[in-house]
Amino acid sequence: MREKYLLHCPGCGRPFPDRYTLDCPSGCNALLRTIYREPRLVLRDLPGVFRYSSWLPIEGHLRIDAGPVSYASTGLARELGLSNLTITFSGYWPERGGRMETCSFKELEAQPTVLRLREKGAGVLQISSAGNTGRAFCQVSALTGAPVVVVVPSSAADRLWTTAPSPNVCLITVDGDYSDSIAFGRDVCSIPGVVPEGGAKNVARRDGMGTVVLDGTLFAGRLPDAYFQAVGSGTGGIAAWEAADRLIADGRFGTRLPALHLSQNLPFVPMVRAWEAGRREIVPEEDMPDAEASIERVFAGVLTNRHPPWGVRGGVYDALAASGGRMYAVSNDEARSAARLFEATEEIDLDPAAAVAVASLLRAAEEGFVEPGEHILLNVTGGGYQRAAEDLDRYPVEPYLRVGAGEAVAGDVRDGITSWLAGQGVAIRA
């Protein structure tokens, strides 16, 4: 292979070069994967996530020092009776080397995605988000000048802030939930010059998230037996599975996939219900009844995707099945209690989604789903908000447009977005 990487479709088996490709050219219902020229993980002397650029679908790097940080837990591990608990932290925690100023692991996705578009295509990225992903892309825009169109529910607008001014962000708020934002964002991409970020279909997002497993494995010197993460779309679980597969092929870190222990926040738990029923399909009437009311009641609002990549070839169901995984439905009270315990034992505050993951680890330890001596990797997907508020400036991202749920990208709305695009270039300052 002369190229650094090729894309591969697990449906038809076809390899092909990347042109910011999101779907199989043959039309397969499958998530594309990257196949890298380097069969072994080679670390680079680069900042943050770009340390792992040999297994990222990009050629260059951005000058942003934000990547995952792994360490051996003592306090939480002792509390749970676990002897080999590795925590991989993605947030703001300077004493540990945590430099994600938006306090979320979504920066691991945003950085390579923005760079991939610059290298492989042209246009302005469109991102739909429940909050954390949008904030991460706004941050990368603020630090690089990359123009982005971000669509979020109105209720999530206060989650959109950066630590530097972000003049190249077009923020659109939708008077609805996350699914309404996704639908509106899809329509925005009908405007020439706007490129869909792609969600789970984007290999840069998945391989960026997969660096959590790379970092945790390198720290421990071996692949974990069990991997814990809270999921909304489940893309992080897919990314963990794919990264572990590459590490097994590397040959230095073990031969068994870590069991994926993925969690959702009650009462909105569609993937948990589908998994427990043994179904590759999510049935809305059974798996997310009263969806709007359930979404309003969850502690971790970012975990409320109505259309996760569940049954698609290479999706969440396949990741769980391949790894012998398990899913957990975590209550709000359990998550809040886990957040307090983590802060008391590890001395850093958690994002609500990370608290859901910690709660699932507590239950697994209590009920014997993991053994005391197993090697466990806990993906703390966000935290350090209190410290960041003390140390960093915070610039709210003001909405450029506000639209209603179900509103079409037409008339004044379309004209407004087109006018914003007219004032933007597509060059990214690396």
C-alpha positions as CSV (number, residue, x, y, z in Angstrom):
1,M,0.0,0.0,0.0
2,R,1.6,3.3,-1.1
3,E,-1.1,5.5,0.6
4,K,-1.0,6.0,4.3
5,Y,-4.4,4.3,4.5
6,L,-7.3,3.1,2.5
7,L,-11.0,2.8,3.3
8,H,-12.5,-0.7,3.5
9,C,-16.1,-1.7,3.3
10,P,-16.9,-4.7,5.6
11,G,-20.0,-5.3,3.5
12,C,-18.6,-5.9,0.1
13,G,-14.9,-6.1,1.1
14,R,-13.9,-3.4,-1.4
15,P,-10.9,-1.1,-0.6
16,F,-10.7,2.4,-2.0
17,P,-9.0,5.7,-1.5
18,D,-10.5,8.3,0.8
19,R,-12.0,11.5,-0.7
20,Y,-13.8,12.4,2.5
21,T,-15.9,9.4,1.8
22,L,-18.7,8.6,4.2
23,D,-20.6,5.8,2.4
24,C,-19.6,2.7,0.5
25,P,-19.6,3.5,-3.3
26,S,-21.4,0.2,-3.9
27,G,-24.2,1.2,-1.6
28,C,-23.6,-1.3,1.2
29,N,-25.3,-0.6,4.6
30,A,-22.0,-0.8,6.5
31,L,-19.6,1.5,8.3
32,L,-16.4,2.0,6.4
33,R,-13.2,1.3,8.2
34,T,-9.6,2.6,7.8
35,I,-6.8,0.2,6.8
36,Y,-3.5,1.7,7.7
37,R,-0.2,1.1,6.0
38,E,1.5,0.9,9.4
39,P,0.4,-2.5,10.9
40,R,2.1,-1.6,14.2
41,L,1.3,1.5,16.2
42,V,4.1,4.1,15.7
43,L,4.0,7.1,18.1
44,R,4.9,10.5,16.7
45,D,6.5,13.4,18.5
46,L,3.4,15.6,18.1
47,P,1.0,17.3,20.5
48,G,-2.1,15.8,21.9
49,V,-4.1,13.3,19.9
50,F,-1.7,13.6,17.0
51,R,0.8,11.5,18.9
52,Y,-1.3,8.7,17.4
53,S,-1.4,10.1,13.9
54,S,0.0,6.9,12.3
55,W,-3.5,5.5,13.0
56,L,-5.5,8.6,12.1
57,P,-6.9,9.3,8.6
58,I,-4.9,12.5,8.2
59,E,-1.5,13.5,6.8
60,G,-0.6,16.6,8.9
61,H,-1.5,17.8,12.3
62,L,-3.0,20.8,14.1
63,R,-1.1,22.7,16.8
64,I,-3.5,21.8,19.6
65,D,-2.2,20.0,22.7
66,A,-5.3,18.1,23.6
67,G,-5.4,14.3,23.9
68,P,-6.4,11.5,26.3
69,V,-4.5,11.0,29.5
70,S,-4.3,7.6,31.2
71,Y,-3.3,6.8,34.8
72,A,-3.7,4.0,37.4
73,S,-6.6,4.6,39.8
74,T,-5.9,4.2,43.5
75,G,-8.9,5.9,45.2
76,L,-11.8,4.6,43.1
77,A,-10.0,1.2,42.5
78,R,-9.6,0.7,46.3
79,E,-13.3,1.7,46.9
80,L,-14.4,-0.9,44.3
81,G,-11.9,-3.6,45.3
82,L,-10.2,-3.5,41.8
83,S,-6.5,-4.1,41.5
84,N,-6.0,-3.1,37.8
85,L,-8.2,-0.1,37.0
86,T,-6.8,2.3,34.4
87,I,-8.7,5.6,33.9
88,T,-8.3,7.4,30.6
89,F,-9.4,10.9,31.2
90,S,-10.5,13.3,28.5
91,G,-11.1,16.8,30.0
92,Y,-9.3,19.6,31.7
93,W,-7.0,18.5,34.5
94,P,-3.6,20.2,34.1
95,E,-2.0,18.3,37.0
96,R,-2.6,15.0,35.1
97,G,-1.8,16.5,31.7
98,G,-5.4,16.9,30.7
99,R,-5.6,19.8,28.2
100,M,-9.1,19.5,26.6
101,E,-10.3,22.9,27.4
102,T,-13.9,22.1,26.5
103,C,-13.8,19.3,29.1
104,S,-15.0,16.7,26.7
105,F,-13.5,13.8,24.7
106,K,-15.4,15.1,21.7
107,E,-12.2,17.1,21.0
108,L,-10.6,13.8,20.0
109,E,-13.2,13.6,17.2
110,A,-13.2,17.2,16.1
111,Q,-9.5,17.7,15.5
112,P,-8.9,14.9,13.0
113,T,-12.3,15.5,11.3
114,V,-11.6,19.2,10.6
115,L,-8.1,18.3,9.3
116,R,-9.5,15.4,7.2
117,L,-11.9,17.7,5.4
118,R,-9.1,20.2,4.7
119,E,-6.9,17.5,3.2
120,K,-9.5,15.4,1.4
121,G,-12.3,17.8,0.3
122,A,-13.5,21.3,0.4
123,G,-16.4,23.2,2.0
124,V,-17.8,24.1,5.4
125,L,-18.5,21.4,7.9
126,Q,-22.0,21.0,9.3
127,I,-22.3,19.4,12.8
128,S,-25.5,18.4,14.6
129,S,-25.0,18.0,18.4
130,A,-26.7,17.6,21.7
131,G,-24.0,19.9,23.1
132,N,-20.5,18.4,23.8
133,T,-19.7,17.6,20.1
134,G,-20.8,21.0,19.0
135,R,-18.7,22.7,21.6
136,A,-15.7,20.7,20.6
137,F,-16.0,21.7,16.9
138,C,-16.6,25.3,17.9
139,Q,-13.3,25.2,20.0
140,V,-11.4,23.7,17.0
141,S,-12.9,26.5,14.8
142,A,-11.8,29.1,17.4
143,L,-8.2,27.7,17.4
144,T,-7.8,27.1,13.7
145,G,-10.1,29.4,11.9
146,A,-12.0,26.5,10.3
147,P,-15.6,27.6,9.5
148,V,-18.3,25.4,10.8
149,V,-22.1,25.3,10.9
150,V,-23.3,23.8,14.2
151,V,-26.9,22.9,14.9
152,V,-28.1,22.1,18.5
153,P,-31.4,22.0,20.4
154,S,-32.3,25.4,22.0
155,S,-32.0,23.7,25.4
156,A,-28.3,22.9,24.7
157,A,-27.3,26.4,23.6
158,D,-25.7,27.2,27.0
159,R,-23.3,24.3,26.4
160,L,-21.8,26.1,23.4
161,W,-18.7,28.0,24.6
162,T,-15.1,28.2,23.7
163,T,-11.9,29.4,25.4
164,A,-11.0,31.7,22.5
165,P,-13.3,33.9,20.3
166,S,-15.0,31.9,17.6
167,P,-15.9,34.3,14.7
168,N,-16.1,31.4,12.1
169,V,-19.0,29.5,13.8
170,C,-22.6,29.7,12.5
171,L,-24.6,28.4,15.4
172,I,-28.2,27.5,14.7
173,T,-30.5,26.5,17.6
174,V,-33.6,24.4,17.0
175,D,-36.7,24.5,19.2
176,G,-36.8,20.7,19.6
177,D,-34.6,17.8,20.7
178,Y,-31.4,16.3,19.3
179,S,-33.2,14.4,16.6
180,D,-34.8,17.7,15.4
181,S,-31.3,19.2,15.2
182,I,-30.1,16.2,13.2
183,A,-33.0,16.6,10.7
184,F,-32.4,20.3,10.3
185,G,-28.7,19.8,9.9
186,R,-29.3,17.3,7.2
187,D,-31.3,19.9,5.3
188,V,-28.6,22.5,5.7
189,C,-26.3,20.2,3.8
190,S,-28.5,20.7,0.7
191,I,-26.9,24.2,0.4
192,P,-23.9,24.1,-1.9
193,G,-20.6,24.4,-0.1
194,V,-21.9,22.7,3.1
195,V,-20.4,19.3,3.9
196,P,-22.0,16.8,6.4
197,E,-19.6,15.9,9.2
198,G,-21.0,12.4,9.0
199,G,-21.4,11.2,12.5
200,A,-20.6,7.6,13.0
201,K,-19.9,7.3,9.3
202,N,-16.9,9.5,9.6
203,V,-13.7,7.4,10.1
204,A,-11.8,10.4,11.5
205,R,-14.3,10.7,14.3
206,R,-14.2,7.0,15.2
207,D,-10.4,6.7,14.9
208,G,-10.0,9.9,17.0
209,M,-12.2,8.4,19.7
210,G,-10.3,5.2,19.4
211,T,-7.1,6.9,20.7
212,V,-8.6,6.4,24.2
213,V,-8.1,2.7,23.8
214,L,-4.6,3.2,22.3
215,D,-3.6,5.5,25.2
216,G,-5.0,3.2,27.9
217,T,-3.4,0.1,26.4
218,L,0.0,1.7,26.0
219,F,-0.2,2.9,29.6
220,A,-1.1,-0.5,31.0
221,G,1.2,-2.4,28.6
222,R,-1.7,-4.6,27.4
223,L,-5.2,-4.5,26.2
224,P,-7.9,-4.3,28.9
225,D,-10.2,-7.2,29.7
226,A,-13.1,-4.9,30.0
227,Y,-13.9,-1.4,28.7
228,F,-16.5,1.0,30.2
229,Q,-18.2,3.9,28.5
230,A,-21.5,5.7,28.5
231,V,-23.0,6.0,25.0
232,G,-25.6,8.1,23.2
233,S,-25.0,7.1,19.6
234,G,-22.6,4.3,20.6
235,T,-20.0,5.5,18.2
236,G,-17.4,5.5,21.0
237,G,-18.1,1.8,21.6
238,I,-17.6,1.1,17.9
239,A,-14.3,3.1,18.0
240,A,-13.1,1.1,21.0
241,W,-13.8,-2.2,19.2
242,E,-12.0,-1.0,16.0
243,A,-8.9,0.3,17.9
244,A,-8.7,-2.9,19.9
245,D,-8.8,-4.9,16.6
246,R,-5.8,-2.9,15.3
247,L,-3.9,-3.5,18.6
248,I,-4.5,-7.2,18.4
249,A,-3.2,-7.2,14.8
250,D,-0.1,-5.2,16.0
251,G,0.8,-8.3,18.0
252,R,2.3,-6.7,21.1
253,F,-0.7,-6.1,23.4
254,G,-2.8,-9.2,23.6
255,T,-5.0,-11.5,21.5
256,R,-8.5,-10.9,23.0
257,L,-10.9,-8.1,22.5
258,P,-11.9,-6.3,25.6
259,A,-15.5,-6.8,26.6
260,L,-17.5,-3.6,25.9
261,H,-19.5,-2.5,28.9
262,L,-21.7,0.3,27.5
263,S,-24.3,2.3,29.5
264,Q,-27.2,4.6,28.9
265,N,-29.2,6.9,31.2
266,L,-32.7,5.9,32.3
267,P,-35.4,6.5,31.2
268,F,-34.0,6.9,27.7
269,V,-32.3,3.6,27.0
270,P,-33.2,2.3,23.4
271,M,-29.9,0.4,22.9
272,V,-30.2,-1.3,26.3
273,R,-33.7,-2.5,25.5
274,A,-32.8,-3.7,22.0
275,W,-29.7,-5.6,23.3
276,E,-31.6,-7.3,26.1
277,A,-34.3,-8.3,23.6
278,G,-31.6,-9.7,21.3
279,R,-32.6,-7.5,18.4
280,R,-30.4,-5.9,15.7
281,E,-33.2,-3.4,15.1
282,I,-34.4,-0.6,17.5
283,V,-38.2,-0.6,17.6
284,P,-39.3,2.9,18.6
285,E,-42.6,1.7,20.2
286,E,-40.8,-0.8,22.4
287,D,-37.3,0.7,22.9
288,M,-38.1,4.4,23.3
289,P,-41.7,4.8,24.3
290,D,-42.6,8.4,25.2
291,A,-39.2,9.5,23.8
292,E,-39.7,13.2,24.2
293,A,-40.7,12.9,27.9
294,S,-37.9,10.4,28.6
295,I,-35.3,12.7,27.0
296,E,-36.4,15.5,29.2
297,R,-35.9,13.5,32.3
298,V,-32.3,12.2,31.8
299,F,-29.4,13.5,33.9
300,A,-26.9,13.2,30.9
301,G,-28.7,14.9,28.0
302,V,-25.9,14.2,25.5
303,L,-26.8,10.5,25.7
304,T,-30.1,10.9,23.9
305,N,-29.7,9.9,20.2
306,R,-32.9,8.5,18.7
307,H,-31.1,7.1,15.7
308,P,-27.9,5.4,16.8
309,P,-25.8,3.2,14.4
310,W,-27.1,0.1,16.1
311,G,-27.9,-2.6,13.5
312,V,-25.7,-1.4,10.6
313,R,-22.9,-3.7,9.6
314,G,-20.0,-2.8,11.8
315,G,-22.3,-0.9,14.2
316,V,-22.9,-1.0,18.0
317,Y,-24.7,-4.4,17.9
318,D,-21.8,-6.0,16.1
319,A,-19.3,-4.4,18.5
320,L,-21.1,-5.8,21.5
321,A,-21.5,-9.2,20.0
322,A,-17.9,-9.5,18.9
323,S,-16.6,-8.5,22.3
324,G,-19.0,-10.5,24.5
325,G,-20.2,-7.2,25.9
326,R,-22.9,-6.0,28.2
327,M,-25.2,-2.9,28.5
328,Y,-26.4,-1.1,31.6
329,A,-29.4,1.1,32.2
330,V,-28.3,3.7,34.8
331,S,-30.7,5.8,36.8
332,N,-30.2,9.5,37.5
333,D,-29.7,8.9,41.2
334,E,-27.0,6.2,40.4
335,A,-25.2,8.6,38.1
336,R,-25.2,11.5,40.6
337,S,-24.0,9.2,43.4
338,A,-21.2,7.9,41.1
339,A,-20.2,11.4,40.3
340,R,-19.9,12.3,44.0
341,L,-17.8,9.1,44.7
342,F,-15.5,9.8,41.7
343,E,-14.9,13.4,42.8
344,A,-14.2,12.2,46.4
345,T,-11.8,9.4,45.4
346,E,-10.1,10.8,42.3
347,E,-10.4,14.6,43.1
348,I,-11.9,15.8,39.8
349,D,-15.5,16.6,38.8
350,L,-17.2,14.6,36.0
351,D,-19.4,15.3,33.0
352,P,-22.8,13.8,33.5
353,A,-22.2,11.2,30.8
354,A,-18.9,10.1,32.4
355,A,-20.8,9.8,35.7
356,V,-23.1,7.3,34.0
357,A,-20.1,5.2,32.9
358,V,-18.7,5.2,36.5
359,A,-22.1,4.1,37.8
360,S,-22.1,1.1,35.4
361,L,-18.6,0.2,36.7
362,L,-19.8,0.4,40.3
363,R,-22.7,-2.0,39.4
364,A,-20.4,-4.4,37.5
365,A,-18.0,-4.6,40.4
366,E,-20.9,-5.1,43.0
367,E,-22.7,-7.7,40.9
368,G,-19.6,-9.6,39.8
369,F,-19.7,-8.8,36.1
370,V,-16.0,-8.0,36.4
371,E,-13.5,-9.8,38.6
372,P,-11.3,-7.9,41.1
373,G,-8.1,-8.8,39.2
374,E,-9.3,-8.0,35.7
375,H,-7.6,-5.2,33.8
376,I,-10.2,-2.6,33.3
377,L,-10.2,0.6,31.2
378,L,-12.7,3.3,32.3
379,N,-13.2,5.9,29.6
380,V,-14.0,9.2,31.5
381,T,-15.4,11.1,28.5
382,G,-15.5,14.5,30.2
383,G,-14.6,16.4,33.4
384,G,-12.7,19.2,34.9
385,Y,-15.4,21.9,34.4
386,Q,-14.8,23.5,37.8
387,R,-11.1,23.8,37.3
388,A,-11.6,25.1,33.7
389,A,-13.9,27.8,35.0
390,E,-11.2,28.9,37.4
391,D,-8.3,28.8,34.9
392,L,-9.7,29.7,31.5
393,D,-11.6,32.4,29.8
394,R,-15.0,31.3,28.4
395,Y,-16.7,32.9,25.4
396,P,-20.3,32.0,24.8
397,V,-21.1,31.1,21.2
398,E,-24.1,33.3,20.2
399,P,-26.8,31.8,17.9
400,Y,-26.7,33.1,14.4
401,L,-30.2,31.7,13.7
402,R,-33.0,30.3,15.8
403,V,-35.5,28.0,14.1
404,G,-38.5,25.9,15.1
405,A,-38.7,22.1,15.1
406,G,-39.6,20.8,11.6
407,E,-38.8,24.2,10.0
408,A,-37.5,23.9,6.5
409,V,-34.2,25.3,5.2
410,A,-36.0,27.7,2.9
411,G,-36.8,31.4,2.4
412,D,-35.2,33.7,5.0
413,V,-33.6,30.8,6.8
414,R,-31.8,29.6,3.7
415,D,-30.9,33.1,2.7
416,G,-29.4,33.7,6.2
417,I,-27.2,30.7,6.0
418,T,-26.2,31.5,2.4
419,S,-25.3,35.0,3.5
420,W,-23.1,33.7,6.3
421,L,-21.4,31.2,3.9
422,A,-20.6,34.1,1.5
423,G,-18.5,35.7,4.1
424,Q,-16.5,32.6,4.9
425,G,-13.4,30.9,3.3
426,V,-12.7,27.2,3.7
427,A,-9.0,27.4,4.5
428,I,-7.9,26.1,7.9
429,R,-4.9,27.5,9.7
430,A,-2.9,24.5,10.8
